Amino acid sequence: MARGSLVGGAVSTTVGVVRGVRELDAPTPCAEFDVRALVEHMLTWGPALAGAGRKEGVPPREGVRVGDDWTAELEAVLDDLVVAWGDDGAWQGTTHMGGPTEMPADLVGGMVLVEVLVHGWDLARASGQHPEWDDDVLEFALGEVAKTADQGRAMGVYGAEVVVPDGASTVDRVLGLTGRDPRWKP
């Protein structure tokens, strides 16, 4: 699967999860966020991540609050990520992710895919869903997280690694590297 279609693969499954979320006050595996705060986080950063795919310096949105039509709004943000990162050219050269720091575009694209996948899993767990992402998406995400996990922990983006058993699924290995316990339940 080409990198340009990987974000679309992650988004399609995550959109299905979003449509199944009913309780905004439910806890998530992401300790600092309940569902509402996690959706607000995704709505805040989504435009900046899409802007990075277009090589536009779009800042994160400020003051985002979940409204009555939050599902449609989040779907639109996720769909915009698919468009922005769907062209393989988005993954080339450098870009900015919501600030002045120039970063390799392929690094940012990998971060975008992991963000969609992991927060999709967070929402799924919080709402009792059990989605399945394509193997190509999961393998790519695992490679990206493995490259950046130490840096992510140093920046406070990831928690301490959760050791998963030998033979764990690819999604569980991704989650463990990001500091999430694949066995988490609300």
C-alpha positions in Angstrom: 0.0 0.0 0.0 1.4 3.4 -1.0 2.1 5.9 1.9 -0.5 8.2 0.4 -3.3 5.7 0.9 -2.2 4.6 4.4 -3.7 7.6 6.2 -7.0 6.8 4.3 -6.8 3.3 5.6 -6.4 4.4 9.2 -9.1 7.1 8.9 -11.7 4.8 7.4 -11.6 2.5 10.4 -11.4 5.4 12.9 -14.5 7.1 11.3 -16.4 3.9 11.9 -15.4 4.1 15.5 -16.4 7.8 15.8 -19.8 6.9 14.5 -20.2 4.4 17.3 -19.3 6.7 20.2 -22.3 7.6 22.3 -20.9 8.8 25.7 -18.7 11.9 25.8 -18.0 11.7 29.5 -16.5 8.1 29.3 -12.9 7.7 30.3 -10.3 6.7 27.7 -7.0 4.9 27.9 -5.4 8.3 27.4 -5.4 9.2 31.1 -5.6 13.0 30.7 -8.6 12.8 28.3 -12.2 11.6 28.6 -13.9 11.1 25.3 -15.0 14.8 25.1 -11.5 16.0 25.7 -10.0 13.5 23.2 -12.4 14.7 20.5 -11.5 18.3 21.3 -7.8 17.4 21.0 -8.5 15.8 17.6 -10.5 18.8 16.4 -7.8 21.2 17.7 -4.9 19.5 16.0 -6.6 18.0 12.9 -6.4 21.2 10.7 -2.7 21.7 11.6 -1.9 18.1 10.7 -3.8 18.5 7.4 -2.0 21.8 6.8 1.3 20.0 7.2 0.3 17.6 4.4 -0.3 20.5 2.2 2.9 22.2 3.3 0.9 25.1 4.8 1.7 26.4 8.2 -1.7 26.1 9.8 -1.8 26.6 13.6 -3.8 24.3 15.9 -7.3 25.7 16.5 -7.9 27.4 19.8 -10.8 27.1 22.2 -12.4 24.0 20.5 -15.4 22.7 22.2 -17.5 19.7 21.3 -20.8 20.8 19.8 -24.0 19.0 18.9 -22.7 18.0 15.5 -19.3 16.9 16.7 -19.4 13.6 14.9 -19.8 15.3 11.5 -17.2 17.9 12.4 -14.6 15.2 13.4 -15.4 13.1 10.3 -14.7 16.2 8.2 -11.4 16.8 10.0 -10.4 13.2 9.4 -11.5 13.3 5.8 -9.3 16.4 5.3 -6.3 14.4 6.6 -7.0 11.8 3.9 -7.0 14.4 1.2 -4.0 16.3 2.5 -1.8 13.2 3.0 -3.3 11.1 0.1 -0.8 12.4 -2.4 2.7 10.8 -2.1 4.2 14.3 -2.6 2.9 15.2 0.8 5.4 12.8 2.3 8.4 14.4 0.5 10.6 17.3 1.6 9.9 19.2 4.8 6.8 20.7 6.4 5.6 22.4 9.5 3.2 21.0 12.1 1.4 23.8 13.7 4.5 25.9 14.4 7.7 27.3 13.0 9.9 24.2 13.3 10.6 22.5 10.0 10.4 18.7 10.1 10.8 15.9 7.6 7.4 15.5 5.9 7.6 11.7 6.0 8.1 11.9 9.8 5.0 14.1 10.2 3.0 11.8 7.9 3.9 8.9 10.1 2.9 10.8 13.2 -0.4 11.7 11.6 -1.2 8.1 10.8 -0.2 7.0 14.3 -2.3 9.8 15.8 -5.4 8.6 13.9 -4.9 5.0 14.7 -4.1 5.3 18.4 -6.8 7.9 19.1 -9.2 5.8 17.1 -8.3 2.9 19.4 -8.7 5.1 22.5 -12.2 6.1 21.4 -13.0 2.4 20.5 -12.0 1.2 24.0 -13.9 4.0 25.7 -17.0 3.0 23.8 -16.7 -0.8 23.9 -15.9 -1.2 20.2 -13.4 -3.6 18.6 -12.2 -2.2 15.3 -9.7 -3.8 13.0 -7.3 -1.8 10.9 -5.6 -3.2 7.8 -2.4 -5.1 8.3 -0.5 -2.6 6.0 -1.7 0.3 8.2 -0.7 -1.5 11.4 2.7 -2.5 10.1 3.5 1.0 8.9 2.4 2.4 12.3 4.5 0.0 14.2 7.6 1.0 12.1 6.9 4.7 12.7 6.3 4.3 16.5 9.4 2.1 16.8 11.5 4.9 15.2 10.1 7.7 17.4 9.0 6.0 20.7 12.0 7.2 22.7 11.6 10.8 21.4 7.9 10.7 22.0 8.5 9.6 25.6 11.1 12.4 26.1 8.5 14.9 24.8 5.8 13.6 27.0 3.7 12.5 24.0 4.0 8.8 24.9 3.9 7.2 28.3 6.3 4.5 29.6 6.4 1.5 27.3 3.8 -1.2 28.3 5.5 -4.6 27.7 3.3 -6.8 25.6 3.7 -10.6 25.4 5.7 -12.3 22.7 3.4 -13.0 19.8 1.2 -10.0 20.6 -0.8 -8.5 17.7 0.7 -5.7 15.7 -1.9 -3.2 17.1 -1.0 -4.3 20.7 2.7 -3.8 19.9 1.9 -0.3 18.6 -0.1 0.5 21.7 2.5 -0.8 24.1 5.2 1.4 22.5 3.0 4.4 22.9 2.5 3.6 26.6 -1.0 2.2 26.3 -2.1 -1.0 27.9 -3.9 -3.1 25.2 -5.9 -4.7 28.0 -7.3 -1.4 29.2 -11.0 -1.3 30.0 -13.1 1.5 31.3 
